[in-house]
């Protein structure tokens, strides 16, 4: 696996854990959740971009 993709995947997993943790709170911070979800989506898009570059080679 490409080191960049691996690093981004690791970050994506960490954000997933943070989202799940926030959702388990008695009163979730919805602003924080929104930010985390946007960040997770941005990282997913970057992973997809790296994968597309690898496929073109």
C-alpha positions, 0 to 999 in steps of 0.5 A, spaced: 500 500 500 502 506 498 504 510 504 500 516 503 494 512 502 496 508 508 497 514 512 490 517 510 487 511 511 489 511 519 487 518 520 480 516 517 479 510 522 481 515 527 476 520 525 471 514 525 473 512 532 472 520 534 465 520 531 463 514 534 465 516 541 462 523 540 455 519 538 455 515 545 456 521 549 449 523 553 449 530 549 453 529 543 456 536 540 453 536 534 458 542 531 464 537 533 460 531 529 459 536 523 466 538 523 469 531 524 464 528 518 466 533 513 474 532 515 472 524 514 469 526 507 475 530 505 480 525 507 476 519 503 476 524 497 484 525 498 484 517 498 480 516 492 484 521 488 491 517 490 487 511 488 485 514 481 493 516 480 495 509 482 490 506 477 492 511 471 499 508 472 
